[in-house]
Every structure is written in structure tokens, then in C-alpha cells.
Amino acid sequence: MRLTPLNIALACVLVWAISEFGSEQDALFSLGGLLLLSLVLIAVDIVFRLWIRQTQRLWLMQIGFLLVVAIGTILIKIQF
């Protein structure tokens, strides 16, 4: 299994969410939301792996996907 940006992002989100479970502050994600996010990231990673065979191009496409999602999320958060 190759290491990809979506795998790294999923690992970071899971580690961050697990570290938040012990704190007394409100969690950003519910357990169901965390599970849904994990499944979506895994599914998108599999789709990218099926469509793109070259490792370098796979990395560029997944980094681009993460940047588009991050920018979109920030724009939505600013609007509402």
C-alpha cells in the first residue's frame, strides 16, 4: 500500500480526534461525523488510486483535492 496525502490527512484527523476525546471541551466532530469523514476519505483515496496509476500524478491530484476542499470549507465558513 502506497502512502498518499489522503492517508496522511486521515491519520492526522484521527490522531487529533482521539486526543480530543479526553478533554472536557466540546468536540468538533461527533463519533458519527468522524466515522463518516473517515469513510469519505478512504473512498476518495480508493477512487483516486483506481483512476491514476502514476505515483507522482496521484500525489499532485490528491494534494490539489485537499487544497480545494480546504479553501471551499474556509469560504463557506466565512459566508455563514
PDB file as gemmi writes it, atoms N, CA and C in Angstrom:
CRYST1    1.000    1.000    1.000  90.00  90.00  90.00 P 1                      
ATOM      1  N   MET A   1       0.838  -1.181   0.000  1.00  0.00           N  
ATOM      2  CA  MET A   1       0.000   0.000   0.000  1.00  0.00           C  
ATOM      3  C   MET A   1       0.878   1.238   0.000  1.00  0.00           C  
ATOM      4  N   ARG A   2       0.587   2.129  -0.923  1.00  0.00           N  
ATOM      5  CA  ARG A   2       1.365   3.355  -1.033  1.00  0.00           C  
ATOM      6  C   ARG A   2       0.837   4.426  -0.080  1.00  0.00           C  
ATOM      7  N   LEU A   3       1.740   5.238   0.397  1.00  0.00           N  
ATOM      8  CA  LEU A   3       1.382   6.360   1.250  1.00  0.00           C  
ATOM      9  C   LEU A   3       0.953   7.520   0.360  1.00  0.00           C  
ATOM     10  N   THR A   4      -0.200   8.106   0.653  1.00  0.00           N  
ATOM     11  CA  THR A   4      -0.717   9.207  -0.155  1.00  0.00           C  
ATOM     12  C   THR A   4      -1.156  10.352   0.757  1.00  0.00           C  
ATOM     13  N   PRO A   5      -1.337  11.541   0.192  1.00  0.00           N  
ATOM     14  CA  PRO A   5      -1.766  12.682   1.009  1.00  0.00           C  
ATOM     15  C   PRO A   5      -3.095  12.448   1.731  1.00  0.00           C  
ATOM     16  N   LEU A   6      -4.035  11.736   1.113  1.00  0.00           N  
ATOM     17  CA  LEU A   6      -5.304  11.482   1.791  1.00  0.00           C  
ATOM     18  C   LEU A   6      -5.119  10.535   2.975  1.00  0.00           C  
ATOM     19  N   ASN A   7      -4.199   9.575   2.862  1.00  0.00           N  
ATOM     20  CA  ASN A   7      -3.896   8.706   4.002  1.00  0.00           C  
ATOM     21  C   ASN A   7      -3.277   9.508   5.142  1.00  0.00           C  
ATOM     22  N   ILE A   8      -2.399  10.423   4.797  1.00  0.00           N  
ATOM     23  CA  ILE A   8      -1.755  11.262   5.808  1.00  0.00           C  
ATOM     24  C   ILE A   8      -2.790  12.173   6.471  1.00  0.00           C  
ATOM     25  N   ALA A   9      -3.679  12.764   5.676  1.00  0.00           N  
ATOM     26  CA  ALA A   9      -4.724  13.630   6.227  1.00  0.00           C  
ATOM     27  C   ALA A   9      -5.651  12.838   7.143  1.00  0.00           C  
ATOM     28  N   LEU A  10      -6.023  11.637   6.743  1.00  0.00           N  
ATOM     29  CA  LEU A  10      -6.889  10.798   7.574  1.00  0.00           C  
ATOM     30  C   LEU A  10      -6.200  10.444   8.890  1.00  0.00           C  
ATOM     31  N   ALA A  11      -4.929  10.112   8.829  1.00  0.00           N  
ATOM     32  CA  ALA A  11      -4.191   9.784  10.052  1.00  0.00           C  
ATOM     33  C   ALA A  11      -4.126  10.987  10.992  1.00  0.00           C  
ATOM     34  N   CYS A  12      -3.885  12.170  10.443  1.00  0.00           N  
ATOM     35  CA  CYS A  12      -3.831  13.379  11.267  1.00  0.00           C  
ATOM     36  C   CYS A  12      -5.180  13.678  11.907  1.00  0.00           C  
ATOM     37  N   VAL A  13      -6.261  13.539  11.150  1.00  0.00           N  
ATOM     38  CA  VAL A  13      -7.599  13.793  11.688  1.00  0.00           C  
ATOM     39  C   VAL A  13      -7.928  12.789  12.785  1.00  0.00           C  
ATOM     40  N   LEU A  14      -7.598  11.527  12.584  1.00  0.00           N  
ATOM     41  CA  LEU A  14      -7.890  10.508  13.590  1.00  0.00           C  
ATOM     42  C   LEU A  14      -7.095  10.730  14.878  1.00  0.00           C  
ATOM     43  N   VAL A  15      -5.821  11.054  14.742  1.00  0.00           N  
ATOM     44  CA  VAL A  15      -4.999  11.320  15.929  1.00  0.00           C  
ATOM     45  C   VAL A  15      -5.528  12.544  16.672  1.00  0.00           C  
ATOM     46  N   TRP A  16      -5.870  13.587  15.940  1.00  0.00           N  
ATOM     47  CA  TRP A  16      -6.410  14.794  16.565  1.00  0.00           C  
ATOM     48  C   TRP A  16      -7.736  14.506  17.263  1.00  0.00           C  
ATOM     49  N   ALA A  17      -8.621  13.751  16.608  1.00  0.00           N  
ATOM     50  CA  ALA A  17      -9.932  13.452  17.196  1.00  0.00           C  
ATOM     51  C   ALA A  17      -9.791  12.568  18.437  1.00  0.00           C  
ATOM     52  N   ILE A  18      -8.901  11.603  18.387  1.00  0.00           N  
ATOM     53  CA  ILE A  18      -8.693  10.736  19.545  1.00  0.00           C  
ATOM     54  C   ILE A  18      -8.127  11.532  20.713  1.00  0.00           C  
ATOM     55  N   SER A  19      -7.241  12.481  20.430  1.00  0.00           N  
ATOM     56  CA  SER A  19      -6.692  13.298  21.509  1.00  0.00           C  
ATOM     57  C   SER A  19      -7.752  14.234  22.101  1.00  0.00           C  
ATOM     58  N   GLU A  20      -8.772  14.583  21.334  1.00  0.00           N  
ATOM     59  CA  GLU A  20      -9.846  15.448  21.814  1.00  0.00           C  
ATOM     60  C   GLU A  20     -10.844  14.714  22.700  1.00  0.00           C  
ATOM     61  N   PHE A  21     -10.926  13.387  22.615  1.00  0.00           N  
ATOM     62  CA  PHE A  21     -11.903  12.636  23.396  1.00  0.00           C  
ATOM     63  C   PHE A  21     -11.673  12.772  24.897  1.00  0.00           C  
ATOM     64  N   GLY A  22     -10.453  12.951  25.318  1.00  0.00           N  
ATOM     65  CA  GLY A  22     -10.156  13.048  26.737  1.00  0.00           C  
ATOM     66  C   GLY A  22     -10.406  14.419  27.330  1.00  0.00           C  
ATOM     67  N   SER A  23     -10.516  15.452  26.504  1.00  0.00           N  
ATOM     68  CA  SER A  23     -10.682  16.807  27.036  1.00  0.00           C  
ATOM     69  C   SER A  23     -12.143  17.065  27.405  1.00  0.00           C  
ATOM     70  N   GLU A  24     -12.346  18.074  28.224  1.00  0.00           N  
ATOM     71  CA  GLU A  24     -13.691  18.403  28.685  1.00  0.00           C  
ATOM     72  C   GLU A  24     -14.388  19.408  27.779  1.00  0.00           C  
ATOM     73  N   GLN A  25     -13.693  19.926  26.775  1.00  0.00           N  
ATOM     74  CA  GLN A  25     -14.303  20.857  25.833  1.00  0.00           C  
ATOM     75  C   GLN A  25     -15.193  20.090  24.858  1.00  0.00           C  
ATOM     76  N   ASP A  26     -16.094  20.815  24.202  1.00  0.00           N  
ATOM     77  CA  ASP A  26     -16.941  20.187  23.192  1.00  0.00           C  
ATOM     78  C   ASP A  26     -16.085  19.760  22.010  1.00  0.00           C  
ATOM     79  N   ALA A  27     -16.306  18.544  21.540  1.00  0.00           N  
ATOM     80  CA  ALA A  27     -15.552  18.030  20.405  1.00  0.00           C  
ATOM     81  C   ALA A  27     -16.073  18.669  19.114  1.00  0.00           C  
ATOM     82  N   LEU A  28     -15.173  18.873  18.155  1.00  0.00           N  
ATOM     83  CA  LEU A  28     -15.564  19.447  16.872  1.00  0.00           C  
ATOM     84  C   LEU A  28     -16.394  18.449  16.071  1.00  0.00           C  
ATOM     85  N   PHE A  29     -16.047  17.149  16.173  1.00  0.00           N  
ATOM     86  CA  PHE A  29     -16.762  16.094  15.462  1.00  0.00           C  
ATOM     87  C   PHE A  29     -17.444  15.187  16.463  1.00  0.00           C  
ATOM     88  N   SER A  30     -18.623  14.719  16.101  1.00  0.00           N  
ATOM     89  CA  SER A  30     -19.236  13.643  16.871  1.00  0.00           C  
ATOM     90  C   SER A  30     -18.602  12.338  16.388  1.00  0.00           C  
ATOM     91  N   LEU A  31     -18.861  11.276  17.076  1.00  0.00           N  
ATOM     92  CA  LEU A  31     -18.313   9.987  16.669  1.00  0.00           C  
ATOM     93  C   LEU A  31     -18.844   9.584  15.294  1.00  0.00           C  
ATOM     94  N   GLY A  32     -20.118   9.841  15.044  1.00  0.00           N  
ATOM     95  CA  GLY A  32     -20.702   9.542  13.732  1.00  0.00           C  
ATOM     96  C   GLY A  32     -20.094  10.392  12.630  1.00  0.00           C  
ATOM     97  N   GLY A  33     -19.862  11.665  12.919  1.00  0.00           N  
ATOM     98  CA  GLY A  33     -19.235  12.560  11.943  1.00  0.00           C  
ATOM     99  C   GLY A  33     -17.813  12.145  11.628  1.00  0.00           C  
ATOM    100  N   LEU A  34     -17.094  11.715  12.646  1.00  0.00           N  
ATOM    101  CA  LEU A  34     -15.725  11.241  12.455  1.00  0.00           C  
ATOM    102  C   LEU A  34     -15.707   9.974  11.604  1.00  0.00           C  
ATOM    103  N   LEU A  35     -16.636   9.073  11.863  1.00  0.00           N  
ATOM    104  CA  LEU A  35     -16.739   7.852  11.076  1.00  0.00           C  
ATOM    105  C   LEU A  35     -17.087   8.165   9.622  1.00  0.00           C  
ATOM    106  N   LEU A  36     -18.023   9.086   9.408  1.00  0.00           N  
ATOM    107  CA  LEU A  36     -18.408   9.476   8.052  1.00  0.00           C  
ATOM    108  C   LEU A  36     -17.232  10.125   7.314  1.00  0.00           C  
ATOM    109  N   LEU A  37     -16.515  11.020   7.986  1.00  0.00           N  
ATOM    110  CA  LEU A  37     -15.347  11.661   7.379  1.00  0.00           C  
ATOM    111  C   LEU A  37     -14.296  10.629   7.012  1.00  0.00           C  
ATOM    112  N   SER A  38     -14.050   9.670   7.877  1.00  0.00           N  
ATOM    113  CA  SER A  38     -13.069   8.620   7.601  1.00  0.00           C  
ATOM    114  C   SER A  38     -13.479   7.796   6.390  1.00  0.00           C  
ATOM    115  N   LEU A  39     -14.742   7.425   6.319  1.00  0.00           N  
ATOM    116  CA  LEU A  39     -15.216   6.630   5.176  1.00  0.00           C  
ATOM    117  C   LEU A  39     -15.132   7.408   3.868  1.00  0.00           C  
ATOM    118  N   VAL A  40     -15.452   8.695   3.912  1.00  0.00           N  
ATOM    119  CA  VAL A  40     -15.357   9.513   2.705  1.00  0.00           C  
ATOM    120  C   VAL A  40     -13.908   9.637   2.250  1.00  0.00           C  
ATOM    121  N   LEU A  41     -12.987   9.888   3.169  1.00  0.00           N  
ATOM    122  CA  LEU A  41     -11.573   9.998   2.794  1.00  0.00           C  
ATOM    123  C   LEU A  41     -11.035   8.681   2.236  1.00  0.00           C  
ATOM    124  N   ILE A  42     -11.436   7.566   2.809  1.00  0.00           N  
ATOM    125  CA  ILE A  42     -10.997   6.257   2.313  1.00  0.00           C  
ATOM    126  C   ILE A  42     -11.558   6.011   0.916  1.00  0.00           C  
ATOM    127  N   ALA A  43     -12.842   6.328   0.715  1.00  0.00           N  
ATOM    128  CA  ALA A  43     -13.469   6.107  -0.597  1.00  0.00           C  
ATOM    129  C   ALA A  43     -12.831   6.990  -1.670  1.00  0.00           C  
ATOM    130  N   VAL A  44     -12.586   8.257  -1.349  1.00  0.00           N  
ATOM    131  CA  VAL A  44     -11.961   9.160  -2.321  1.00  0.00           C  
ATOM    132  C   VAL A  44     -10.544   8.691  -2.636  1.00  0.00           C  
ATOM    133  N   ASP A  45      -9.819   8.218  -1.650  1.00  0.00           N  
ATOM    134  CA  ASP A  45      -8.468   7.701  -1.880  1.00  0.00           C  
ATOM    135  C   ASP A  45      -8.505   6.497  -2.826  1.00  0.00           C  
ATOM    136  N   ILE A  46      -9.444   5.597  -2.625  1.00  0.00           N  
ATOM    137  CA  ILE A  46      -9.557   4.423  -3.492  1.00  0.00           C  
ATOM    138  C   ILE A  46      -9.905   4.832  -4.918  1.00  0.00           C  
ATOM    139  N   VAL A  47     -10.816   5.798  -5.059  1.00  0.00           N  
ATOM    140  CA  VAL A  47     -11.188   6.271  -6.396  1.00  0.00           C  
ATOM    141  C   VAL A  47      -9.988   6.889  -7.101  1.00  0.00           C  
ATOM    142  N   PHE A  48      -9.236   7.729  -6.391  1.00  0.00           N  
ATOM    143  CA  PHE A  48      -8.041   8.319  -6.989  1.00  0.00           C  
ATOM    144  C   PHE A  48      -7.035   7.238  -7.391  1.00  0.00           C  
ATOM    145  N   ARG A  49      -6.848   6.225  -6.564  1.00  0.00           N  
ATOM    146  CA  ARG A  49      -5.895   5.154  -6.882  1.00  0.00           C  
ATOM    147  C   ARG A  49      -6.322   4.364  -8.120  1.00  0.00           C  
ATOM    148  N   LEU A  50      -7.629   4.198  -8.307  1.00  0.00           N  
ATOM    149  CA  LEU A  50      -8.113   3.470  -9.480  1.00  0.00           C  
ATOM    150  C   LEU A  50      -7.965   4.297 -10.750  1.00  0.00           C  
ATOM    151  N   TRP A  51      -8.187   5.598 -10.662  1.00  0.00           N  
ATOM    152  CA  TRP A  51      -8.108   6.458 -11.835  1.00  0.00           C  
ATOM    153  C   TRP A  51      -6.687   6.805 -12.235  1.00  0.00           C  
ATOM    154  N   ILE A  52      -5.806   6.994 -11.269  1.00  0.00           N  
ATOM    155  CA  ILE A  52      -4.453   7.497 -11.541  1.00  0.00           C  
ATOM    156  C   ILE A  52      -3.443   6.451 -11.100  1.00  0.00           C  
ATOM    157  N   ARG A  53      -2.667   5.966 -12.032  1.00  0.00           N  
ATOM    158  CA  ARG A  53      -1.698   4.904 -11.740  1.00  0.00           C  
ATOM    159  C   ARG A  53      -0.312   5.441 -11.353  1.00  0.00           C  
ATOM    160  N   GLN A  54       0.074   6.598 -11.878  1.00  0.00           N  
ATOM    161  CA  GLN A  54       1.408   7.136 -11.597  1.00  0.00           C  
ATOM    162  C   GLN A  54       1.428   7.765 -10.211  1.00  0.00           C  
ATOM    163  N   THR A  55       2.432   7.425  -9.427  1.00  0.00           N  
ATOM    164  CA  THR A  55       2.509   7.888  -8.039  1.00  0.00           C  
ATOM    165  C   THR A  55       2.654   9.407  -7.952  1.00  0.00           C  
ATOM    166  N   GLN A  56       3.495   9.990  -8.806  1.00  0.00           N  
ATOM    167  CA  GLN A  56       3.707  11.435  -8.746  1.00  0.00           C  
ATOM    168  C   GLN A  56       2.423  12.182  -9.100  1.00  0.00           C  
ATOM    169  N   ARG A  57       1.735  11.735 -10.111  1.00  0.00           N  
ATOM    170  CA  ARG A  57       0.478  12.385 -10.505  1.00  0.00           C  
ATOM    171  C   ARG A  57      -0.599  12.170  -9.442  1.00  0.00           C  
ATOM    172  N   LEU A  58      -0.604  10.997  -8.815  1.00  0.00           N  
ATOM    173  CA  LEU A  58      -1.547  10.710  -7.739  1.00  0.00           C  
ATOM    174  C   LEU A  58      -1.361  11.688  -6.589  1.00  0.00           C  
ATOM    175  N   TRP A  59      -0.111  11.926  -6.206  1.00  0.00           N  
ATOM    176  CA  TRP A  59       0.186  12.864  -5.129  1.00  0.00           C  
ATOM    177  C   TRP A  59      -0.285  14.267  -5.489  1.00  0.00           C  
ATOM    178  N   LEU A  60       0.001  14.711  -6.713  1.00  0.00           N  
ATOM    179  CA  LEU A  60      -0.404  16.052  -7.128  1.00  0.00           C  
ATOM    180  C   LEU A  60      -1.921  16.201  -7.136  1.00  0.00           C  
ATOM    181  N   MET A  61      -2.634  15.215  -7.636  1.00  0.00           N  
ATOM    182  CA  MET A  61      -4.090  15.281  -7.688  1.00  0.00           C  
ATOM    183  C   MET A  61      -4.689  15.274  -6.275  1.00  0.00           C  
ATOM    184  N   GLN A  62      -4.155  14.453  -5.388  1.00  0.00           N  
ATOM    185  CA  GLN A  62      -4.698  14.390  -4.032  1.00  0.00           C  
ATOM    186  C   GLN A  62      -4.374  15.646  -3.235  1.00  0.00           C  
ATOM    187  N   ILE A  63      -3.201  16.209  -3.419  1.00  0.00           N  
ATOM    188  CA  ILE A  63      -2.876  17.474  -2.757  1.00  0.00           C  
ATOM    189  C   ILE A  63      -3.790  18.574  -3.281  1.00  0.00           C  
ATOM    190  N   GLY A  64      -4.018  18.584  -4.588  1.00  0.00           N  
ATOM    191  CA  GLY A  64      -4.947  19.545  -5.174  1.00  0.00           C  
ATOM    192  C   GLY A  64      -6.353  19.385  -4.619  1.00  0.00           C  
ATOM    193  N   PHE A  65      -6.808  18.143  -4.477  1.00  0.00           N  
ATOM    194  CA  PHE A  65      -8.126  17.869  -3.908  1.00  0.00           C  
ATOM    195  C   PHE A  65      -8.217  18.394  -2.485  1.00  0.00           C  
ATOM    196  N   LEU A  66      -7.202  18.121  -1.670  1.00  0.00           N  
ATOM    197  CA  LEU A  66      -7.203  18.600  -0.284  1.00  0.00           C  
ATOM    198  C   LEU A  66      -7.216  20.130  -0.225  1.00  0.00           C  
ATOM    199  N   LEU A  67      -6.463  20.782  -1.107  1.00  0.00           N  
ATOM    200  CA  LEU A  67      -6.445  22.248  -1.120  1.00  0.00           C  
ATOM    201  C   LEU A  67      -7.793  22.824  -1.531  1.00  0.00           C  
ATOM    202  N   VAL A  68      -8.433  22.241  -2.535  1.00  0.00           N  
ATOM    203  CA  VAL A  68      -9.743  22.717  -2.983  1.00  0.00           C  
ATOM    204  C   VAL A  68     -10.776  22.554  -1.870  1.00  0.00           C  
ATOM    205  N   VAL A  69     -10.761  21.411  -1.205  1.00  0.00           N  
ATOM    206  CA  VAL A  69     -11.701  21.177  -0.106  1.00  0.00           C  
ATOM    207  C   VAL A  69     -11.432  22.154   1.043  1.00  0.00           C  
ATOM    208  N   ALA A  70     -10.170  22.376   1.376  1.00  0.00           N  
ATOM    209  CA  ALA A  70      -9.831  23.297   2.464  1.00  0.00           C  
ATOM    210  C   ALA A  70     -10.258  24.724   2.128  1.00  0.00           C  
ATOM    211  N   ILE A  71      -9.988  25.173   0.922  1.00  0.00           N  
ATOM    212  CA  ILE A  71     -10.375  26.531   0.513  1.00  0.00           C  
ATOM    213  C   ILE A  71     -11.895  26.664   0.484  1.00  0.00           C  
ATOM    214  N   GLY A  72     -12.572  25.653  -0.042  1.00  0.00           N  
ATOM    215  CA  GLY A  72     -14.036  25.667  -0.060  1.00  0.00           C  
ATOM    216  C   GLY A  72     -14.619  25.721   1.337  1.00  0.00           C  
ATOM    217  N   THR A  73     -14.041  24.956   2.248  1.00  0.00           N  
ATOM    218  CA  THR A  73     -14.513  24.952   3.630  1.00  0.00           C  
ATOM    219  C   THR A  73     -14.324  26.320   4.275  1.00  0.00           C  
ATOM    220  N   ILE A  74     -13.194  26.930   4.045  1.00  0.00           N  
ATOM    221  CA  ILE A  74     -12.924  28.260   4.601  1.00  0.00           C  
ATOM    222  C   ILE A  74     -13.890  29.292   4.030  1.00  0.00           C  
ATOM    223  N   LEU A  75     -14.146  29.231   2.716  1.00  0.00           N  
ATOM    224  CA  LEU A  75     -15.070  30.181   2.104  1.00  0.00           C  
ATOM    225  C   LEU A  75     -16.490  30.017   2.633  1.00  0.00           C  
ATOM    226  N   ILE A  76     -16.919  28.777   2.817  1.00  0.00           N  
ATOM    227  CA  ILE A  76     -18.245  28.522   3.366  1.00  0.00           C  
ATOM    228  C   ILE A  76     -18.334  29.029   4.801  1.00  0.00           C  
ATOM    229  N   LYS A  77     -17.279  28.789   5.573  1.00  0.00           N  
ATOM    230  CA  LYS A  77     -17.266  29.228   6.974  1.00  0.00           C  
ATOM    231  C   LYS A  77     -17.304  30.761   7.060  1.00  0.00           C  
ATOM    232  N   ILE A  78     -16.633  31.440   6.150  1.00  0.00           N  
ATOM    233  CA  ILE A  78     -16.637  32.906   6.142  1.00  0.00           C  
ATOM    234  C   ILE A  78     -18.018  33.431   5.789  1.00  0.00           C  
ATOM    235  N   GLN A  79     -18.702  32.792   4.851  1.00  0.00           N  
ATOM    236  CA  GLN A  79     -20.021  33.251   4.397  1.00  0.00           C  
ATOM    237  C   GLN A  79     -21.092  33.073   5.462  1.00  0.00           C  
ATOM    238  N   PHE A  80     -21.000  32.015   6.251  1.00  0.00           N  
ATOM    239  CA  PHE A  80     -22.039  31.712   7.234  1.00  0.00           C  
ATOM    240  C   PHE A  80     -21.441  31.850   8.597  1.00  0.00           C  
TER     241      PHE A  80                                                      
END                                                                             
